[in-house]
Amino acid sequence: MKVPVPNGEWNDQVIADIISQFHQMHEQVYSFNLPESAIEIVNLHLTSFGIVDKPVISEMKESESAVEDAKIEERNVFFNQIGWCRTPVYERTKLARGHELSGPAIVEEQSASTVIMEGQKLSVDAYGNLIIETGVK
């Protein structure tokens, strides 16, 4: 549960007020509280505001490698529309400006997998973004 806390240093009174507010919020949300239970701070979230320079985003160079150089493997993947299908899998970090793929295909990276469905087309734009044309108008 997120409990707002004041800016500045915390003394015993501030901590007591935070604990009291936690118990009040807990009762509002869950219809009970346990004031004799210990309280644990798991995370502290900070929001700050400031003025920063806008980053300079440069365009990527055209790739000198073929899109096939980004291919990791082919594996059987189940798609609701077409069933099991031998599907190429590509490494995201090796896809570059100008590369294009047609679905079905999968693009894998450390934090995500992108699925390109049958009939869809993927292209990598000048900034490295994956653009998927779905055919929907």
C-alpha positions in Angstrom: 0.0 0.0 0.0 1.4 3.4 -0.9 1.4 5.8 2.0 2.5 9.4 1.3 5.3 10.6 3.5 6.6 14.1 4.2 9.7 15.7 2.8 12.7 16.2 5.1 14.1 14.3 8.0 12.1 11.7 9.8 12.0 11.9 13.6 10.0 9.7 16.0 6.9 11.8 15.6 7.0 11.7 11.8 7.4 7.9 11.9 4.5 7.5 14.3 2.3 9.7 12.0 3.3 7.6 9.0 2.5 4.4 10.8 -0.9 5.8 11.9 -1.7 6.9 8.4 -0.8 3.4 7.1 -3.2 1.8 9.6 -6.0 4.2 8.6 -5.5 3.5 4.9 -5.3 -0.2 5.5 -8.7 -0.1 7.3 -10.2 2.0 4.4 -9.0 -0.4 1.8 -9.4 -3.8 3.6 -12.0 -2.9 6.3 -9.7 -3.9 9.1 -6.3 -2.9 10.6 -3.9 -4.5 13.0 -2.3 -1.6 14.9 -0.2 -3.9 17.1 1.5 -5.4 14.0 4.9 -4.3 12.9 5.1 -2.1 9.8 7.8 -2.7 7.1 8.8 -0.2 4.5 9.4 -2.2 1.3 9.9 0.6 -1.3 10.3 4.4 -1.3 9.1 6.2 -4.4 10.5 9.6 -5.3 9.1 12.0 -7.8 11.2 15.0 -8.8 10.9 17.8 -11.3 13.7 19.6 -13.1 14.8 21.0 -16.4 17.0 18.8 -18.5 18.4 19.2 -22.0 16.6 17.2 -24.7 18.7 14.3 -25.9 20.0 14.4 -29.4 18.6 11.3 -31.2 20.6 10.4 -34.3 19.5 8.2 -37.1 21.0 4.8 -37.5 23.1 4.0 -40.5 21.7 1.6 -43.1 22.5 -1.9 -42.2 25.3 -3.6 -44.1 24.2 -7.0 -43.0 21.3 -9.1 -44.2 18.2 -9.6 -42.0 19.1 -13.3 -42.1 22.2 -12.5 -40.0 19.8 -11.6 -37.1 18.1 -15.0 -37.3 18.7 -17.1 -34.2 16.7 -20.3 -35.1 13.4 -21.6 -36.3 11.0 -23.2 -33.8 7.5 -24.6 -33.8 5.1 -22.0 -32.5 1.3 -22.3 -32.0 -0.8 -19.5 -33.4 -4.6 -19.6 -32.9 -5.3 -18.7 -36.5 -3.0 -21.2 -38.2 -2.0 -23.8 -35.6 1.6 -25.0 -35.3 4.0 -23.2 -37.6 7.7 -23.4 -38.1 8.6 -19.8 -37.2 11.9 -17.9 -37.6 13.2 -16.2 -34.4 15.3 -13.1 -34.7 17.7 -11.3 -32.2 16.5 -7.8 -31.7 20.0 -6.3 -31.2 21.0 -7.5 -34.7 18.0 -5.9 -36.5 19.0 -2.6 -38.0 17.6 0.3 -40.1 16.0 -1.0 -43.3 15.5 -4.6 -42.2 12.1 -6.0 -42.9 10.3 -9.2 -41.9 7.0 -10.9 -42.8 5.0 -12.8 -40.2 4.8 -15.2 -38.7 8.0 -14.4 -36.9 9.3 -13.6 -33.4 11.8 -11.0 -32.4 13.5 -11.7 -29.0 15.4 -9.3 -26.7 16.3 -9.4 -23.1 13.2 -7.7 -21.8 10.5 -8.6 -24.4 9.4 -10.8 -27.2 7.6 -9.3 -30.2 5.3 -11.5 -32.2 4.7 -10.7 -35.8 1.5 -12.5 -36.9 0.8 -14.0 -40.3 0.0 -11.2 -42.8 1.8 -8.6 -40.7 5.1 -6.9 -41.8 7.8 -5.5 -39.5 10.3 -2.9 -40.5 13.1 -1.1 -38.6 12.9 2.6 -39.0 15.7 5.2 -39.0 15.8 5.3 -35.2 15.7 1.6 -34.6 12.0 1.4 -33.7 10.2 -1.8 -34.8 7.2 -0.7 -37.0 4.6 -3.4 -37.5 2.0 -3.0 -40.3 -1.0 -5.0 -39.3 -3.1 -4.4 -42.4 -5.9 -3.0 -40.3 -7.2 0.3 -41.7 
